[in-house]
Amino acid sequence: MPDQSHTQQIDPASNPLGGFEDWETFMEKRYPEPLPGTVPAGGARTTLKQRDGYRDYRAEARSCVKEFYHQNHRLQTVELVRAKQAEFGRLGRGEMSVWDAIALLDTIVDDSDPDTENSQLLHALQSGEAAREAGMPRWFVLTTFLHDLGKLLCCYGEPQWSVVGDTFPVGCRFSDKIVFSEFFSENPDSADPRYNTEHGIYTPGCGLENVLMSWGHDEYLYYVLRPYLPEASHYIIRYHSFYPWHREGEYEWMLNDKDRAMLRWVKAFNPFDLYSKKDERPDVAKLMPYYQELVREFLPGKLRW
């Protein structure tokens, strides 16, 4: 099991969300429909009613969600991201199987959101099954099943603003297409001439692999799984919360040819994440043998965390 001896006590004010579901529900409202052409026949379908255009997410967002974004946008800096990469990128917290990780994450999520209908295993199974029913490749189904496991960061005492949230580049000017972008006015990088120009510390065409992304569960899980899964899976895991890119079309200037080629996989994944929830519970006992075999096909018995 990962070493939790260095877990810090977090000020409750740093965890304004009642649970991660608060952010996920907000994102469903922000993007109420999948992009056209991204949902294969028989695949995931939105759980929300058809709407004309975007809803006014600022007006509808709960106060806890606004405070979460306020903290996230104020505190995600170049200095913070580099420090988190150094701290967690070495994967020195111990070893643990996928199944132990899911069980541990469920206990943590249950502490803040006791609705067992929203357990991480059930969400993982719903997402994975939606991808499997759509005929996606086995590596894609596994990626969909595992994509949220990086939320284990919360068991190390990480506050919510450095675990979840839609991600964005740091080290260059923040896009006004980022949700609640007005909160970046309090981010010190916005006043730093090294980071507040359009390109900042980057050059056009540098490629996303050379860009510092805001820290969270996506980047952490990428470190854990990158030795074992194909490159398209890396992009899904690392950039599935990068909505300013794959939903808003921002940051085109920093992309290289590989990024443009991989974008289709990130877009293909999004419906299985946001729109795969169903009222009926998955039959865990029936489905587990398939996912146990799938995990064994690609991953070792224990992973470094």
MARPA-45880 format. One record per residue (C-alpha): x, y, z; residue in one letter. Coordinates in pm, whole numbers, m for minus. Each point is the difference from the previous one (the first is absolute). Layout:
segu xx->X yy->Y zz->Z kolti->A
...
This chain:
segu xx->0 yy->0 zz->0 kolti->M
segu xx->122 yy->356 zz->m63 kolti->P
segu xx->172 yy->175 zz->285 kolti->D
segu xx->m245 yy->243 zz->158 kolti->Q
segu xx->227 yy->93 zz->290 kolti->S
segu xx->68 yy->341 zz->m152 kolti->H
segu xx->m365 yy->85 zz->m50 kolti->T
segu xx->m69 yy->356 zz->110 kolti->Q
segu xx->m312 yy->124 zz->170 kolti->Q
segu xx->m186 yy->222 zz->m244 kolti->I
segu xx->m186 yy->311 zz->106 kolti->D
segu xx->m369 yy->m71 zz->m76 kolti->P
segu xx->m9 yy->335 zz->m180 kolti->A
segu xx->234 yy->m156 zz->m260 kolti->S
segu xx->m262 yy->m265 zz->m78 kolti->N
segu xx->m313 yy->200 zz->m83 kolti->P
segu xx->m163 yy->m277 zz->m207 kolti->L
segu xx->m230 yy->m239 zz->182 kolti->G
segu xx->156 yy->m273 zz->m215 kolti->G
segu xx->160 yy->m44 zz->m342 kolti->F
segu xx->m350 yy->m53 zz->m140 kolti->E
segu xx->m64 yy->373 zz->45 kolti->D
segu xx->265 yy->83 zz->m260 kolti->W
segu xx->m100 yy->m284 zz->m233 kolti->E
segu xx->m365 yy->108 zz->7 kolti->T
segu xx->105 yy->357 zz->m74 kolti->F
segu xx->196 yy->m116 zz->m306 kolti->M
segu xx->m303 yy->m191 zz->m128 kolti->E
segu xx->m198 yy->323 zz->20 kolti->K
segu xx->281 yy->200 zz->m161 kolti->R
segu xx->13 yy->m241 zz->m295 kolti->Y
segu xx->m352 yy->m148 zz->m10 kolti->P
segu xx->47 yy->m185 zz->m328 kolti->E
segu xx->288 yy->m195 zz->m155 kolti->P
segu xx->172 yy->144 zz->m304 kolti->L
segu xx->m175 yy->m108 zz->m321 kolti->P
segu xx->137 yy->m326 zz->m134 kolti->G
segu xx->180 yy->m105 zz->319 kolti->T
segu xx->m257 yy->m253 zz->124 kolti->V
segu xx->0 yy->m325 zz->m202 kolti->P
segu xx->m329 yy->m179 zz->m57 kolti->A
segu xx->m88 yy->m194 zz->312 kolti->G
segu xx->253 yy->194 zz->207 kolti->G
segu xx->m28 yy->246 zz->285 kolti->A
segu xx->m292 yy->239 zz->2 kolti->R
segu xx->m49 yy->320 zz->192 kolti->T
segu xx->m200 yy->m25 zz->321 kolti->T
segu xx->m112 yy->362 zz->m34 kolti->L
segu xx->m284 yy->134 zz->m212 kolti->K
segu xx->72 yy->154 zz->m339 kolti->Q
segu xx->64 yy->372 zz->34 kolti->R
segu xx->42 yy->289 zz->m240 kolti->D
segu xx->356 yy->123 zz->43 kolti->G
segu xx->198 yy->26 zz->320 kolti->Y
segu xx->m168 yy->68 zz->329 kolti->R
segu xx->108 yy->300 zz->205 kolti->D
segu xx->243 yy->m198 zz->211 kolti->Y
segu xx->105 yy->302 zz->207 kolti->R
segu xx->m356 yy->64 zz->112 kolti->A
segu xx->m79 yy->m367 zz->62 kolti->E
segu xx->324 yy->m103 zz->172 kolti->A
segu xx->m33 yy->m72 zz->370 kolti->R
segu xx->200 yy->220 zz->235 kolti->S
segu xx->225 yy->m292 zz->96 kolti->C
segu xx->90 yy->m53 zz->m368 kolti->V
segu xx->82 yy->368 zz->m45 kolti->K
segu xx->223 yy->m6 zz->307 kolti->E
segu xx->172 yy->m313 zz->m131 kolti->F
segu xx->84 yy->178 zz->m327 kolti->Y
segu xx->107 yy->310 zz->190 kolti->H
segu xx->257 yy->m204 zz->193 kolti->Q
segu xx->108 yy->m202 zz->m303 kolti->N
segu xx->59 yy->300 zz->m225 kolti->H
segu xx->169 yy->204 zz->271 kolti->R
segu xx->244 yy->m272 zz->109 kolti->L
segu xx->93 yy->m198 zz->m314 kolti->Q
segu xx->330 yy->166 zz->m91 kolti->T
segu xx->318 yy->m106 zz->m180 kolti->V
segu xx->176 yy->m30 zz->334 kolti->E
segu xx->m278 yy->m216 zz->146 kolti->L
segu xx->m15 yy->m233 zz->m302 kolti->V
segu xx->375 yy->m56 zz->m4 kolti->R
segu xx->m3 yy->m75 zz->372 kolti->A
segu xx->m284 yy->m253 zz->m37 kolti->K
segu xx->169 yy->m171 zz->m294 kolti->Q
segu xx->316 yy->m38 zz->206 kolti->A
segu xx->m192 yy->m127 zz->302 kolti->E
segu xx->m229 yy->m252 zz->m168 kolti->F
segu xx->176 yy->m74 zz->m328 kolti->G
segu xx->256 yy->m225 zz->168 kolti->R
segu xx->m280 yy->m242 zz->100 kolti->L
segu xx->150 yy->m58 zz->342 kolti->G
segu xx->m318 yy->m53 zz->201 kolti->R
segu xx->3 yy->m379 zz->m19 kolti->G
segu xx->m153 yy->m277 zz->m211 kolti->E
segu xx->m363 yy->m100 zz->m32 kolti->M
segu xx->m223 yy->m195 zz->m239 kolti->S
segu xx->m268 yy->167 zz->m209 kolti->V
segu xx->m268 yy->m167 zz->212 kolti->W
segu xx->150 yy->117 zz->328 kolti->D
segu xx->21 yy->351 zz->m146 kolti->A
segu xx->m368 yy->m4 zz->m98 kolti->I
segu xx->m99 yy->m129 zz->344 kolti->A
segu xx->209 yy->266 zz->173 kolti->L
segu xx->m140 yy->277 zz->m217 kolti->L
segu xx->m354 yy->m115 zz->74 kolti->D
segu xx->59 yy->34 zz->375 kolti->T
segu xx->133 yy->352 zz->m46 kolti->I
segu xx->m279 yy->113 zz->m229 kolti->V
segu xx->m258 yy->m152 zz->234 kolti->D
segu xx->132 yy->218 zz->284 kolti->D
segu xx->m105 yy->315 zz->m181 kolti->S
segu xx->m281 yy->m138 zz->m217 kolti->D
segu xx->m167 yy->m296 zz->173 kolti->P
segu xx->m234 yy->m73 zz->m292 kolti->D
segu xx->122 yy->m350 zz->m88 kolti->T
segu xx->m178 yy->28 zz->m335 kolti->E
segu xx->287 yy->227 zz->m102 kolti->N
segu xx->286 yy->m231 zz->101 kolti->S
segu xx->312 yy->11 zz->m213 kolti->Q
segu xx->m34 yy->m368 zz->m96 kolti->L
segu xx->m353 yy->51 zz->m129 kolti->L
segu xx->99 yy->310 zz->m197 kolti->H
segu xx->302 yy->m186 zz->m140 kolti->A
segu xx->m219 yy->m293 zz->m106 kolti->L
segu xx->m263 yy->224 zz->m159 kolti->Q
segu xx->266 yy->187 zz->m197 kolti->S
segu xx->182 yy->m317 zz->m101 kolti->G
segu xx->m319 yy->m178 zz->m103 kolti->E
segu xx->m112 yy->294 zz->m213 kolti->A
segu xx->332 yy->m18 zz->m186 kolti->A
segu xx->m19 yy->m379 zz->m33 kolti->R
segu xx->m357 yy->10 zz->m131 kolti->E
segu xx->113 yy->254 zz->m259 kolti->A
segu xx->262 yy->m245 zz->m129 kolti->G
segu xx->304 yy->200 zz->107 kolti->M
segu xx->343 yy->m172 zz->13 kolti->P
segu xx->92 yy->m190 zz->315 kolti->R
segu xx->269 yy->252 zz->100 kolti->W
segu xx->m262 yy->275 zz->m34 kolti->F
segu xx->m248 yy->m187 zz->220 kolti->V
segu xx->270 yy->m46 zz->265 kolti->L
segu xx->97 yy->367 zz->m20 kolti->T
segu xx->m363 yy->100 zz->44 kolti->T
segu xx->m35 yy->m236 zz->296 kolti->F
segu xx->311 yy->139 zz->175 kolti->L
segu xx->m6 yy->368 zz->m95 kolti->H
segu xx->m98 yy->136 zz->343 kolti->D
segu xx->243 yy->m200 zz->216 kolti->L
segu xx->233 yy->298 zz->29 kolti->G
segu xx->m247 yy->143 zz->250 kolti->K
segu xx->197 yy->m204 zz->252 kolti->L
segu xx->190 yy->327 zz->44 kolti->L
segu xx->m263 yy->90 zz->257 kolti->C
segu xx->121 yy->m282 zz->227 kolti->C
segu xx->337 yy->176 zz->19 kolti->Y
segu xx->m163 yy->312 zz->139 kolti->G
segu xx->m24 yy->188 zz->m328 kolti->E
segu xx->m276 yy->264 zz->0 kolti->P
segu xx->m279 yy->m26 zz->m255 kolti->Q
segu xx->135 yy->283 zz->m216 kolti->W
segu xx->313 yy->m210 zz->m74 kolti->S
segu xx->m189 yy->m326 zz->m63 kolti->V
segu xx->m295 yy->76 zz->m229 kolti->V
segu xx->m109 yy->279 zz->m231 kolti->G
segu xx->34 yy->66 zz->m371 kolti->D
segu xx->367 yy->46 zz->m82 kolti->T
segu xx->192 yy->270 zz->m186 kolti->F
segu xx->359 yy->97 zz->m86 kolti->P
segu xx->203 yy->208 zz->243 kolti->V
segu xx->297 yy->208 zz->m110 kolti->G
segu xx->m192 yy->201 zz->m260 kolti->C
segu xx->m302 yy->229 zz->m7 kolti->R
segu xx->m315 yy->m165 zz->135 kolti->F
segu xx->m274 yy->m35 zz->m260 kolti->S
segu xx->m329 yy->178 zz->58 kolti->D
segu xx->m170 yy->m322 zz->m117 kolti->K
segu xx->99 yy->m169 zz->328 kolti->I
segu xx->m298 yy->m30 zz->235 kolti->V
segu xx->m12 yy->294 zz->245 kolti->F
segu xx->309 yy->150 zz->m162 kolti->S
segu xx->m56 yy->324 zz->191 kolti->E
segu xx->149 yy->m165 zz->309 kolti->F
segu xx->343 yy->m9 zz->m168 kolti->F
segu xx->35 yy->368 zz->84 kolti->S
segu xx->108 yy->m118 zz->347 kolti->E
segu xx->257 yy->m247 zz->m135 kolti->N
segu xx->353 yy->145 zz->42 kolti->P
segu xx->103 yy->m137 zz->m340 kolti->D
segu xx->m247 yy->242 zz->m161 kolti->S
segu xx->224 yy->286 zz->114 kolti->A
segu xx->330 yy->m172 zz->m83 kolti->D
segu xx->145 yy->116 zz->m335 kolti->P
segu xx->158 yy->m343 zz->m49 kolti->R
segu xx->m341 yy->m165 zz->m8 kolti->Y
segu xx->m268 yy->254 zz->m95 kolti->N
segu xx->61 yy->31 zz->m374 kolti->T
segu xx->m183 yy->m214 zz->m256 kolti->E
segu xx->288 yy->m246 zz->m38 kolti->H
segu xx->170 yy->55 zz->337 kolti->G
segu xx->284 yy->m249 zz->50 kolti->I
segu xx->m97 yy->m205 zz->m309 kolti->Y
segu xx->56 yy->21 zz->m373 kolti->T
segu xx->m272 yy->m58 zz->m261 kolti->P
segu xx->m24 yy->m366 zz->m97 kolti->G
segu xx->187 yy->m117 zz->310 kolti->C
segu xx->m247 yy->m284 zz->60 kolti->G
segu xx->m209 yy->m77 zz->306 kolti->L
segu xx->262 yy->m240 zz->135 kolti->E
segu xx->220 yy->306 zz->63 kolti->N
segu xx->m273 yy->203 zz->171 kolti->V
segu xx->m55 yy->28 zz->375 kolti->L
segu xx->m365 yy->m80 zz->72 kolti->M
segu xx->m183 yy->95 zz->318 kolti->S
segu xx->49 yy->m272 zz->258 kolti->W
segu xx->m264 yy->m262 zz->75 kolti->G
segu xx->m109 yy->m362 zz->m26 kolti->H
segu xx->49 yy->m14 zz->m377 kolti->D
segu xx->372 yy->74 zz->11 kolti->E
segu xx->58 yy->m226 zz->300 kolti->Y
segu xx->m166 yy->m304 zz->m158 kolti->L
segu xx->195 yy->62 zz->m320 kolti->Y
segu xx->322 yy->m46 zz->199 kolti->Y
segu xx->m132 yy->m325 zz->150 kolti->V
segu xx->m126 yy->m164 zz->m322 kolti->L
segu xx->226 yy->134 zz->m276 kolti->R
segu xx->240 yy->m302 zz->m4 kolti->P
segu xx->m285 yy->m238 zz->m84 kolti->Y
segu xx->m255 yy->159 zz->m233 kolti->L
segu xx->19 yy->131 zz->m359 kolti->P
segu xx->62 yy->365 zz->m77 kolti->E
segu xx->m363 yy->72 zz->m86 kolti->A
segu xx->m87 yy->m113 zz->352 kolti->S
segu xx->260 yy->243 zz->138 kolti->H
segu xx->m178 yy->285 zz->m176 kolti->Y
segu xx->m341 yy->m104 zz->131 kolti->I
segu xx->121 yy->m32 zz->358 kolti->I
segu xx->211 yy->315 zz->m3 kolti->R
segu xx->m228 yy->235 zz->m194 kolti->Y
segu xx->m359 yy->m119 zz->47 kolti->H
segu xx->m64 yy->294 zz->236 kolti->S
segu xx->168 yy->249 zz->m235 kolti->F
segu xx->m336 yy->135 zz->m117 kolti->Y
segu xx->140 yy->330 zz->m131 kolti->P
segu xx->182 yy->m210 zz->m262 kolti->W
segu xx->m231 yy->m285 zz->m97 kolti->H
segu xx->m333 yy->184 zz->44 kolti->R
segu xx->87 yy->369 zz->m53 kolti->E
segu xx->276 yy->m27 zz->m263 kolti->G
segu xx->245 yy->214 zz->197 kolti->E
segu xx->382 yy->m25 zz->7 kolti->Y
segu xx->23 yy->m107 zz->m363 kolti->E
segu xx->330 yy->188 zz->m26 kolti->W
segu xx->182 yy->m239 zz->236 kolti->M
segu xx->m105 yy->m324 zz->m173 kolti->L
segu xx->223 yy->m218 zz->m216 kolti->N
segu xx->m107 yy->m260 zz->m254 kolti->D
segu xx->m15 yy->m278 zz->259 kolti->K
segu xx->m235 yy->205 zz->220 kolti->D
segu xx->m233 yy->60 zz->m294 kolti->R
segu xx->1 yy->m370 zz->m87 kolti->A
segu xx->m75 yy->m102 zz->359 kolti->M
segu xx->m280 yy->253 zz->48 kolti->L
segu xx->m250 yy->m240 zz->m154 kolti->R
segu xx->58 yy->m250 zz->280 kolti->W
segu xx->m48 yy->262 zz->270 kolti->V
segu xx->m323 yy->113 zz->m165 kolti->K
segu xx->m113 yy->m360 zz->m42 kolti->A
segu xx->52 yy->m61 zz->371 kolti->F
segu xx->m192 yy->301 zz->132 kolti->N
segu xx->m355 yy->m140 zz->m45 kolti->P
segu xx->89 yy->m313 zz->196 kolti->F
segu xx->112 yy->218 zz->289 kolti->D
segu xx->m264 yy->272 zz->24 kolti->L
segu xx->m302 yy->m171 zz->m152 kolti->Y
segu xx->18 yy->m368 zz->100 kolti->S
segu xx->m198 yy->13 zz->326 kolti->K
segu xx->m309 yy->m219 zz->9 kolti->K
segu xx->m273 yy->m47 zz->256 kolti->D
segu xx->51 yy->m375 zz->27 kolti->E
segu xx->296 yy->m131 zz->196 kolti->R
segu xx->254 yy->m215 zz->m185 kolti->P
segu xx->6 yy->m368 zz->94 kolti->D
segu xx->339 yy->3 zz->173 kolti->V
segu xx->25 yy->m377 zz->49 kolti->A
segu xx->m78 yy->m64 zz->m366 kolti->K
segu xx->238 yy->264 zz->m137 kolti->L
segu xx->300 yy->m45 zz->227 kolti->M
segu xx->151 yy->m306 zz->m177 kolti->P
segu xx->21 yy->197 zz->m326 kolti->Y
segu xx->173 yy->298 zz->164 kolti->Y
segu xx->231 yy->m219 zz->206 kolti->Q
segu xx->115 yy->m168 zz->m322 kolti->E
segu xx->34 yy->338 zz->m171 kolti->L
segu xx->218 yy->138 zz->279 kolti->V
segu xx->221 yy->m311 zz->m8 kolti->R
segu xx->44 yy->37 zz->m376 kolti->E
segu xx->161 yy->343 zz->26 kolti->F
segu xx->119 yy->61 zz->355 kolti->L
segu xx->219 yy->m172 zz->261 kolti->P
segu xx->m151 yy->m128 zz->322 kolti->G
segu xx->117 yy->307 zz->189 kolti->K
segu xx->67 yy->354 zz->m116 kolti->L
segu xx->234 yy->261 zz->144 kolti->R
segu xx->m186 yy->296 zz->146 kolti->W
